[in-house]
Amino acid sequence: MPCGNVWAISNHCQRELGPVRFELGDIDVLVAEQDFEAGGDSYPAGTLLIDMDGVDRELVSDVLSRSRLQVDSLRNMPDVATHELDLPRLAVFQTWASTQNAGWVRYSLDQAGIPYTLISKDRARAGALRGEFDVILAPHMSPGTSIGGIMGGVDPKWSPLAYETSDQTPNLGHILSSDDITGGIGFEGMNNIEAFIRTGGTLITLGSAVVIASDSGILRGINKIGAGGMNTPGSILTAKITDSSSSLTYGYDEITHVFCGNGPIFSVPYYDRDLSPMQFGTKPLEDENEEESDDGENDEGEEEAEEQNKTNQIRP
C-alpha cells in the first residue's frame, strides 16, 4: 500500500468500488467531480480520494489489499471539486406477486456485502420512509407489470393469506413476513413513495419496476416506446455518454456498451435531452430548429436521423 497523504483510486466502473466503499464504513471518502492531473498522471471524474491524515491506515490497507483496485499515492489533495461518497440507507422493495427477481438482487447485494432492508407493501403503507431510508431499490418484476398491478397486488379474494413463521409453516417468514400478502401498496403506499422522493430520497427502478415512476405521474415528460419499437432479446448495444459530468456516468468511456433484454425503453422530449446522460447509438443530436435547405425542404435523410436521435434518448 502507498504511504502518501492522499490515496486515489481511479474510477473505471470496477465492480469492487461499491463493496469497498461500504467496507470502509465511517472513513471519509471523497469523489472527484472532474478529471484532474496529479504527480504527472491523469485521473478521471469519479476518482475516489481518501485523506489519510488521522485515518486508520491499517484498516484502509486491509480493505484495499483484499480488492484488485489500484491505489495511487498523492502528496496533497488535488485542486478539484469533490463531494462526499456517503453510505446510503438502502431499502429493497419487493412485491408479493413477484419475489424471484428481488431474490436475485438480494443475492447480489449479499455477495457484495452491501447492507439493505427488505420491505414490501406493509412498510410502504406505513409511511415515514425518508426517516429510515435514503434509497429505495425496486427490482425488475414480471414482464408486463403495470402500476395497477403493483398498487392492487395479489387478488384480495384469497385474503387473508399469511406468510409468517408458525407451527404449520416453520420455514416461512424469516426474511420478510406479512399477516396477509394480498393487496398491494394502494394509493396510500404510492403517496408515501412520492413523499419519499419529494423530500430528498432516491428511487432506483430496474426493468419493469420503472412503472412505479413513469406510469404513476411521479415522473413526467418521458414516453415509453412500444413493444415493436426495439426488439432486444438479450443484446449488447452500443451507447454514447452525452453528459460525462453526471455521477451516473463516472468511469465510462464516451462510447460504451449496455446489455438490453427487452426491458422498457423510453424517449425524452428534445428540450429535456440534457436530462439523459446516455443515449442508444452514437449519432450526434441535431438542433430541432435546424434551418431548411436552400430548396426550402429539409433533407429527408437528416429528418430521419433527427427523429431517430430523439427516439434514442433514454433515462438510465
Secondary structure, 3 states (H helix, E strand, C coil): CCCCCEEEECCCCCCCHHHHHHHHCCCCCEEECCCEEECCEEECCCCEEEECCCCCHHHHHHHHHCCCCCCEEECCCCCCCEEECCCCCEEEECECCECHHHHHHHHHHHHHCCCCEEECHHHHHHCCCCCCCCEEEECCCCCCCCHHHHHHCECHHHCCCCECCCCCCCCCCCCCCECCCEECCHHHHHHHHHHHHHCCCEEEECHHHHHHHHCCCCCCCCEECCCCCCCCEEEEEEEEECCCCCHHHCCCCCEEEEEEECCCCEECCHHHHHHCCEEECCCCCCCCCCCCCCCCCCCHHHHHHHHHHHHHEECC
